Amino acid sequence: MKFFDIVKISQKNLLRAKLRTVLTVGAVFIGALTLSLTNGLGNGVKAYVNDQLGNVGAEGTLIVRVKQSQQNPVSTDVSEYNPDRQVGTFNISLLDETDLEKIAQIEGVLEVIPDNLPQLDYITAGDKKFEVAAYQNIEGLNLTMTAGDTVNEDVPNGITVPNKYVAPLGYNSAEAMLGTTATLGYKDANGKTKNYEVTIVGIQEQSLLGNSNIVVSQTLAEKIVKDQTDGVASLSGKYVDSTIKYDPNLSKEELDDLKQRFNDAGYGAQTVQDQIGIISTVIDTILIILNVFGLIALLAAGFGIVNTQLMSVNERTSEIGLMKALGASRKQIFLMFSIEAASIGFWGASLGAAVGIVIGTIVSDFASKDFLKDFVGFRLVAFPPLPTLAVILGIMFLAFLAGALPSLKASRLDPIKALRYE
């Protein structure tokens, strides 16, 4: 028999026991659907994260903070009290001027910029006030802008705002908001509300990795924080972290050495890419867990394939004996039953992938128009051709392995005994 004939016969044999075949294909379908959706979710989120990582900018920049001795609330370690340790909200260790001087002396540090974290109450451009949070601009950090430019020190009172504030602040478009003034409200060290007029120089697109808060210049951040901490000994001159500049041409090994020097001095140092990369790790971990459920379903389907093929071999024992008597080789018999098993995997995987793509497309379209509408370029579920094909081929291979034992049994049948089988 030619290979094409073997394939043709194997497909016809699948239709002999339609209900049994459909149920087995259905079991494979469930596992394939689960894997398709989890991989589609992973591909969509990771593509977005990678795009953000690739455009993050801020080369030659490290975020440095004091290593936290009490960052894990369930830790079994007990740390000795250090009276010189400066702490802020949630018992987070803070940097002070002495720390900044110490950091500046570390080999490889070109500049130290303390990060001020202003605590704002609201932003307003009319009668209504809206809650808002802010962070100090990191020089060189690329923000995806809907309109305008990022903050720079040439406009010390300049800010950029997320596009979610455009309509609430009374503007019809991001472009109409550019160059207008707004007022930031905050409480000073005495609890008195102060207002500061700012100029909107840019409107940011939101992303899952940030850009949800307004960004203020270093000058403006310093002014607000000074108002809020002046005379408060526990907060004045204290910083959660600082931004340091280093030579962006350092190799990975040299950068790792620089990070180690910070570690030896009692500080933690990360690039902006490191901080965002943590999100990728969390996403990968979640997706691995979800994929495990799909693999469990496929494992159960594999036992179903073994059972289906064993029953098929028993039902067709006489037929196998006749084919052998007519000259069919063990290899051809093995191949016939193996192709049947792989076909079950193919049909189940193909249907699972197809339904997964339909469901994923519907969910992505809904998300893009609803709760993810502000995150431009984010496709929640994506199905690149190669990963989708890899899922189908992988399931077919698993089905082939599951059918190997029944196929081997069929190929080893003695033709004379098989012909006598009732």
C-alpha positions, 0 to 999 in steps of 0.5 A, spaced: 500 500 500 502 507 498 502 512 504 496 516 501 492 509 501 494 508 508 492 515 510 485 514 506 483 508 509 485 510 516 480 516 515 475 511 513 476 507 519 475 513 524 468 513 521 466 506 523 465 508 530 462 515 530 460 516 537 466 514 540 471 518 535 467 524 536 467 523 544 475 522 543 476 528 539 471 532 544 476 530 549 482 533 545 478 539 543 477 541 550 485 541 552 486 544 545 481 550 546 484 551 553 492 551 550 490 556 545 486 561 549 492 561 554 497 561 549 493 567 545 493 571 552 500 570 553 502 572 546 497 578 546 500 580 553 507 579 552 507 582 545 504 589 549 510 588 554 515 587 549 513 593 545 513 597 552 520 594 554 523 596 547 520 603 547 521 605 555 528 609 554 532 611 560 538 608 558 544 609 562 539 610 568 538 606 575 533 607 580 536 606 587 533 605 594 535 602 601 535 595 601 529 593 605 530 589 611 522 588 613 519 588 606 517 581 607 511 581 612 511 573 613 519 573 613 521 568 619 528 573 620 528 578 625 532 584 624 536 588 630 533 595 630 537 600 627 536 607 630 539 610 624 534 607 619 530 612 616 523 610 614 517 612 611 510 610 610 509 602 611 516 602 614 519 603 608 527 605 609 528 612 606 534 615 603 537 621 606 542 626 604 548 622 607 545 616 603 546 621 596 553 623 598 555 615 599 551 613 592 555 619 589 562 616 591 560 609 588 565 607 582 561 608 575 556 613 578 555 620 574 550 623 577 545 622 583 538 625 582 533 624 588 526 622 586 521 626 590 514 624 590 509 629 591 502 627 594 497 631 590 489 631 592 486 634 586 487 637 579 482 642 576 481 646 570 474 649 572 469 647 577 470 640 578 476 637 582 479 630 580 483 626 584 490 625 581 497 622 583 503 624 580 511 622 579 517 626 578 519 625 571 525 621 569 530 624 564 530 620 557 524 615 559 519 614 553 512 616 554 507 614 548 504 621 547 497 622 544 499 629 543 504 634 545 511 632 548 514 629 555 516 634 561 522 637 561 526 643 565 525 648 560 518 649 562 519 648 570 511 648 571 510 643 566 506 637 566 503 631 562 497 628 564 494 621 562 488 622 556 483 619 561 483 626 564 481 630 557 474 629 557 473 630 565 477 636 565 472 639 559 476 638 553 474 635 546 480 633 544 487 632 547 490 637 542 485 642 545 488 641 552 495 642 550 498 649 552 492 650 557 493 651 564 490 647 570 491 647 578 494 642 582 491 642 589 495 639 595 496 640 603 502 643 606 506 640 612 501 644 616 495 641 613 493 647 609 491 646 602 495 650 597 494 651 589 499 651 584 498 653 577 501 648 572 501 648 564 499 642 560 505 640 555 503 633 553 497 628 554 500 621 555 497 614 552 495 610 558 499 603 558 498 597 563 506 598 565 504 606 567 502 612 564 496 612 569 499 618 573 501 625 571 508 627 570 511 633 573 518 636 572 523 635 577 523 642 579 516 642 580 516 635 584 521 639 589 517 645 590 511 641 592 515 636 596 518 641 600 512 645 602 509 638 604 515 636 608 518 643 611 519 642 618 517 635 619 524 632 621 521 625 619 520 627 612 524 633 610 530 631 606 528 624 605 527 620 599 524 613 597 529 612 591 533 616 587 535 616 580 542 615 578 546 616 571 551 611 569 555 610 562 550 607 557 555 604 553 557 599 559 556 592 557 551 587 561 557 584 565 559 591 567 552 593 569 552 587 573 558 589 577 555 596 578 549 593 581 553 589 585 557 595 588 550 598 590 548 591 593 555 591 597 553 598 599 547 596 602 542 599 596 538 595 591 539 598 584 534 596 578 534 599 571 527 601 568 527 595 564 528 591 570 522 593 574 518 593 568 521 586 566 518 583 573 511 584 570 513 579 564 515 574 569 509 574 573 505 574 567 509 568 565 508 564 571 500 565 571 500 562 564 504 556 566 499 555 571 494 556 566 497 551 561 498 546 566 490 545 566 490 544 559 496 539 559 492 535 564 486 535 559 490 533 554 493 527 558 486 525 560 484 525 552 491 521 551 488 515 555 482 516 551 485 515 545 489 509 547 482 506 549 479 508 543 485 505 539 485 498 543 478 497 542 479 499 534 484 493 534 480 488 538 474 489 533 478 489 527 483 483 529 480 479 523 481 484 518 488 486 520 489 478 519 486 478 512 491 485 510 497 481 513 495 475 509 494 479 503 501 482 504 501 488 508 507 489 512 507 490 520 510 497 518 504 499 514 499 496 519 503 500 525 502 506 520 495 505 519 493 505 526 498 511 528 495 515 523 488 514 526 491 516 533 494 522 530 488 524 526 484 524 532 489 529 535 489 533 529 481 534 528 481 536 536 487 540 536 484 544 529 477 545 532 480 547 539 484 552 535 479 555 531 474 556 536 479 559 541 481 564 535 474 566 534 473 566 542 479 570 543 477 575 537 471 576 540 474 578 547 479 582 544 474 586 540 470 587 546 476 589 551 479 594 546 472 597 546 471 597 553 475 596 559 482 597 555 480 602 550 485 607 553 491 602 552 492 604 545 495 598 541 494 593 546 491 586 543 489 582 549 489 575 545 493 574 539 494 568 535 500 569 531 501 563 526 507 559 528 505 558 535 498 556 533 501 551 528 506 549 534 500 547 538 496 543 533 503 539 531 504 538 539 497 535 540 498 531 534 505 528 536 502 527 543 496 523 540 501 519 536 505 517 542 498 515 545 496 511 539 503 507 539 501 502 544 495 500 540 498 500 533 504 496 536 499 491 538 496 491 531 502 490 527 504 484 532 498 480 531 499 473 528 495 473 521 493 466 522 491 467 529 487 474 527 483 470 522 481 465 527 479 471 532 471 471 533 
